[in-house]
């Protein structure tokens, strides 16, 4: 079996192996030794989203190397908030990761409003603290890897120039969206987007280490402590990824609740808990009141990005992977109205 080959290669003696199930890209097992020190073994799947996964050494080393760096930075600011041990091995014949067992998943359906708010506040504080770590990574963007540079950010251009280009893309996206879908045509929205972009150019000074994958699947509880696993680290503008968190918990998770990808989580049944987590996140992340408007402005851009992404899926014709992630063409079309509603709500918070 796959786990036997990986554990033998890692020279890990074990007494018990439990199947933890499958994520989108990996299969996972909880492995226990005679000393009862559990670890988690993950092995990439051969098929993901109904397509064969082609071996890519650089992508795998970037992914696992980025995870190792992120875990180290998390533990530097909050001891034990990420797995202390992380081992990875990458080859075409055998690829796996082995990391400390981090606890049990947070059950959103069992959280009351106060506990959900407290959870969000702790997550928000962790995001902000990690941003303040001197990560030492060259470049910015998602992690990349090659023989010459090792782990680095995928972009090496001028960061401020990159942000200027992004701001222009924001306005281009809004023009495209409002032209093709008059539902989004709103002078106040356009003016607000311009103001958000102007604020970006003043407030962004340097890239920080942050995390794009905010899925509840990746927040665990171990002896009362919150712990994070399986991040998608990126060296970027911190408020962008914090806003991504809010977009997921306030909008997308509920909107995607009936899709094949997210159906098992029944997000539509715990909307109050998701909103309370988002509310708590804002409190934990924003050290000053002035940061709230900046964060909500970036959230507005995230919703805009979701809307333009949905429009382009409709125009191009949806792939099987997109149907698994986002539902039917009719689902995607209807979701545009939810995005318009959310953007109008956020106009009053920016």
N, C-alpha and C positions, 0 to 999 in steps of 0.2 A: 504494500500500500504506500501511497505517496508520503504520508507522515512518517512511516518507518524509515524510508530512505533519507529523509531530511534529518530526523533525529539521530540516525546513525552517523551521518556526515558531521553533525554538530557535536558528536561525542556526548550526547545528553542521555543519561540513564533515567529510565522512567518506569513507573509501576502502574500507571493508569492513564488512559487517553479518553477524553470525552469530546464528541463532536459538538462544536459551538454553532455550526451552520455555515451559511454562505452569505457574503456581501455581494456587491455588484462585481467585484474584481478578484476576490480572494475566498478561499475556503479556510476555516479556522478550527483549531482544536485546543482544548485545555489539557495541558500535560502536567502530570504530578509525579514527583519522585518519592523515594522512601522517606525523605525528610519533610514531605508535605509542603514543598516550595513550588507552587504552581506557576507555570509559564504558559504563554499563548503562542502557538505555532500557526503561521499563515503561509499559504502556498497559492500563487496566482492560478486562477482558473484558465482552462484552455479555451472556454467559450464564455463570452460575456455579451449581454444584450443580443443573443442569438447570432453572434459573429465570432469567428475564430480570432483569438488574440495572438498577434504576431510578436515573436520575441524581439525585444528592443533593449539592448544592454544599457545604452545611455539613458533611456527613459527610466528604467528600473533603478539604476544607481542614483539618478537624480531624485527619484521618489523616496527611496529608502534613506539616502544620505540627508535629504531635507527633513525627513521625520526624525532622524537621530539628532540633528541640530536643534530642531524645535523642542523635542523632549528635554534636551540639556538646558535650553534657555528657560523653559517652563519651570523645571526643578530648581533653577538658580534663583527664581523669584518666590516660588512657593514649593518648598521641599515636599516631594511625594505627590505632586499634582499631575505627574506623568510617569510612565513606567521608568524605573531606574535602570533596568537592563534592556538593551536593544542590540540584537545581533542580526546581521543580514548577510546573505550570500547570493550572488547572482552569476549564473552561467546558463547556457542554452539547455544543458541537460538537467540542471537542478537549480531552482531559485526558491528561497524561503526567507522569512523573518522569524525571529524568536525573541519574545519580550516578556517582561514581568507581567503576571496576571494583575489587572488593575481594578477588579471588583465587578459588581453587577450593574446592569443597565438601569438608568433612571426610568421609572414607570410613570409616564406623564398622566396616565389615567388615574393614578392613586395620589397625585399631588393636589393639596388644597391651594387656595389662592395665595396664602401667605408663604407657604413653602416654595411655591413656584417663583414668587417674587424674590425670595431670598436666594434661590438657585441662580436666577438670572443676574442678581447683583454680584454674586461670587464670580460668575463667568465674565461679567463686564470688567470687574477689577482685575481678573487674570489677563484679559486681553490688553488692558492698559499697561499693566506691569511688564508684560513681555515686550511691548513696544519700546520700553525704556532700556532694554538690554542692549549692550554693544555686541551685535551679532557677528561682526567681522566679515560679512559676506561681500564679495565684490559684485558689482552690478545690481540690478533690481529686476523684479518680475518673478515668475515662477522659477523654481530651481532647474538648472541644467547641469550636465556633467560631460566632461571629455577628459582624455588622457593628459592633456597639457595643463588645464586649469583645475581639474577636479570639480568640486561643487561650486557653483556660482550662479548669479542671477542671469536670466536669459538675455537681458538687455544691458548694454554698456554705454548707451548714448547719454546725452545730457538729460538729467531727470526733469528739470524745469521745462526744457523744450518738449519732453515727452508729455508732460501734463498739459502744456499749451495745445499740442496736437489732440489730446484726449478731449479737451474742452471744445475744440472745433468739431470733433466727431459727435459730441453731445448735441450741438446745435444742428448739425447735418441730420442726425437721427430724428430729432424732433420735427424738422422740416419734412422729412420723408414720411414719418408717421402721421402728421397732421394733414399732409397733402393726400395721402392714400386712404386715411381713415378720418374724415372730418369730425368724428366724435371727439378727437383730441385737440381740435383747433380752439385755442384759448389764449387771448392776448396776455392775460395775467400769468398763465403758465410759462409762456415764452419769456416774459420779462423776468420771472423768478429764476428760470434756468440760466439766463444770462448773468444774473446776480450771483447765483451759486458758482458759476464758472469764474467770475471775477474774484470771489472769496477764495476759491481754490488756489488761484495764482498767488494770493497774498499769504495764505496760511501754510501751504505745503513748503517745507524746507528741506526735508531729507526722507528717504525711504526707511521704513522700519520693518521688523519681522512681525508678521501677523498670520492669521489662519483663515482660509476661505471655507473650509468644510465645517459647518456649524451644526451638522445633523445631530438630533437627540441620540442617535445610535452610538455616538462617539463620546457621550458624557456618562461616566460611570461613578458609582459611589462605593467607596471602600472604607469600612469602619468610620462612617460619617464624613469622610473627606471626599470632595469632588475631584475626579481625575479625568484627564482627557486622553483619548487614544486616536489613532488613525487620522491625523490632521492632514490638511492640504496647505502646507506653509508657502508663504510668498513674501518677498521683500517689496513693500509697496507703501502706499499712503494708508495709515492705520484706519482713519475714519471710513474709508471705502469698504474695508472688510467688516468693520463694525456695523456699517449700514447694510451690508449683505446679510448679516445676522438678523437685523430687524426686518428686512424684506422677507426672509424665510419664515420667521416666527409670526409675523403679523399678517402675511399675505400668502406666500407661495405654498407653505406646508398644507394649509387648509384647502387652497385652490387645487392642489395636486393629490388630495386625499383619496380620490377614487381611481387613480392610475395604477397600473400594474406595479410600478416601482415603489409606490408609497402606500398602497392599499392596506398592507398588513399592519401599519401603524395606527390606522383609524384616527387620523389627525382631526377629522371633523367632529369627533366625539370629545375632544379635549381642547377646544378652541380657547376657553377661558384660561387654562393653564399656559398655553402657548403665549397668549397676550400678557399674562402676568410675568412670564419669563422675560419677554421683551421689555416690559416696563421696568423690571428690576435691572436688566442689562443697562438701560440708559442711566439709571442711578449709579451703578457701579463703574461704568465706563467714563462718564462725564464728571471730571473733578471740579469743573466750574460751569456755571449756568450758560456762559457764552458758547460752550462746546456743544450744547444740546441743539442749537439752531444749525450749527455746522454739520452735526451728525444727521439731523433730519433732512437737511439739504442733500446730503449724499444718499440718503435713503430714497429721496425723490428721483435721483439719477438712476438708482438701482431699479426702481419700478419702471422708469422709462426704458431702461435696457431690457427688462423682461418683456415689455410691450413690443419693442421693435424686433426682438428675437422671435416672438410669437408671430408677428406679421410676416417675417421672412420665411418662417417654417411653412406658413400657409401658401405663400407665393411659390416656394420651391417644390412643394409636395413633401409630405412627411415620410421619413424613413421608418423602418421597423423599430430602431432604437428610440427615435423620438416619440413614437406612439407608446412605447413602454414607459418612457419618462413623463410624457405630457398628456397622454390620452388621445382621443380621436380628434379629427379635424374640427368637428363641431365643438368639442371641449375647448380647443385652443381658441376658436373664434369667440366663444362666450366669455372666455377669460379676459379678453381685451376690455370688456365693460368693467370688470373688477379692477383692472389696472387704472382705468380712467377715474373710477371712484376713489381709489387710494391716492392717486396723485392730487386730486382736488382736496382731500383731507389734509395732506401734507403741506399744501400751500399755506395753511394757517399756522403751521409750526415752524416755518423757515424764517 
